[in-house]
Amino acid sequence: MRIETMRDVLLSPGVPTEEKNSYTRIIGGLYALGTLILFIQAVLTQRFNNFHIFRSSWGHLIHGLPLYQLYPAEHGDLFLYHPSFPVLFFPFALLPVHLSLLLWMGLNTFALFYAVQQLPASARQRRLILLLVMLEVLNAIQSSQVNPLMTALMLLTVVNLEKGLVRSAALFTCILFFIKGYGAIVGIMFLFVDRKPYYLKYCIIFGLTGTLLPLLFISPATLWQHYADWFALITDPVIREDCSLFGMLHAFNQDFSRMPTLTDTWIFAVALGGLATAIVCTAIAGTQRSRFLLLGYLMIWVVIFNQAAESPTYVIAVTGAVFILTLYSHKSVKMVLLVLLIFVTSLCPTDLAPKFLNDLAVTYQLKAFPLIIVLLYIQATLFFQSGEVKID
């Protein structure tokens, strides 16, 4: 069954369409209000460093400056993104800074809002997903990060693959790669749908186009140097954050060196084995349910085993986890894991939690812990393929 038809069938029973739409509009209003408040806060405090990094990358590109070095007079961190990202971002670099910041925040917020509306779920389930991920979305928006947009593109890639719209799916996959390469991991899903050659063909077309896009503004030699610098930077073990599973384990061991250990290597090897097993189980099952379970798995996996994961990155993992728990888990499991996820991952690391809980969550980097449990739950579900889609 095509997703468009399924979406029409899976409507909340007994609730008039007008009322369902009004609930969705209320949630959309909450997203808009939260984004506006965070925009005002960013303007008043002048705290939108990530946006300055994105914005200045365009100027560095067109003036032939190195992309991957510090510019302390402009912003406080390194640019870590693909060399084509400044070209994709350039409309926001040309507008006045505060207007472009507002549009950037709005794009991230409502791209994710739109993507959730496209999921093969009932209207009630989509509203629940939007409410449960709202705190993570606003956390990422507060940092003027690109992660909500990446989350939306990851969801839309798989939704379009399920619809047979391989050209759109290939475009979204390539855009993900040209923002942060790891987001393109959802391209794995093409293995389980029809029209694989067409998907690969469009990936090659869009991939080559995007790879060479900066040549509109710089020389081939300069572009080659940007790619060399980018690859050296993203493979540098020094570029590590504290929010992955590795960061949590290092915090428990009181190891703050941020250097990879032998234990990290073994854990990542096990993680790769788990990923391979999940892919094989999905291929054996051959159902839409198993494919969306794998989507949630990938969205969690790519964050908690990512050495560069930051707190705003978790909107990707939490959205994947909430989607799976809302649609595909038994009611008792759903309640326990959702409460654990929202409380420990989304609430405790914020100032909304009591100070002692906040200190505990931040000190020991507990943000990853509930997602490890959800990942193992999805792994077991894919392996045993038990249960059916739960439509409330």
Sequence and secondary structure as in RCSB ss.txt:
>XXXX:A:sequence
MRIETMRDVLLSPGVPTEEKNSYTRIIGGLYALGTLILFIQAVLTQRFNNFHIFRSSWGHLIHGLPLYQLYPAEH
GDLFLYHPSFPVLFFPFALLPVHLSLLLWMGLNTFALFYAVQQLPASARQRRLILLLVMLEVLNAIQSSQVNPLM
TALMLLTVVNLEKGLVRSAALFTCILFFIKGYGAIVGIMFLFVDRKPYYLKYCIIFGLTGTLLPLLFISPATLWQ
HYADWFALITDPVIREDCSLFGMLHAFNQDFSRMPTLTDTWIFAVALGGLATAIVCTAIAGTQRSRFLLLGYLMI
WVVIFNQAAESPTYVIAVTGAVFILTLYSHKSVKMVLLVLLIFVTSLCPTDLAPKFLNDLAVTYQLKAFPLIIVL
LYIQATLFFQSGEVKID
>XXXX:A:secstr
  HHHHHHHS  TT  HHHHHHHHHHHHHHHHHHHHHHHHHHHHHT  HHHHHHHHHHHHHHTT  SSS  TTT 
SS   S TTHHHHHHHHHHS HHHHHHHHHHHHHHHHHHHHHTSSS HHHHHHHHHHHHHHHHHHHHTT SHHHH
HHHHHHHHHHHHHT HHHHHHHHHHHHHH GGGGGGGGGGGGSS HHHHHHHHHHHHHHHHHGGGGTS HHHHHH
HHHHHHHHHT TT   S SHHHHHHHHTT  S    HHHHHHHHHHHHHHHHHHHHHHHH SHHHHHHHHHHHHH
HHHHT TT  GGGHHHHHHHHHHHHHHHS HHHHHHHHHHIIIIIIITTSTTS HHHHHHHHHTTGGGHHHHHHH
HHHHHHHHH  S     
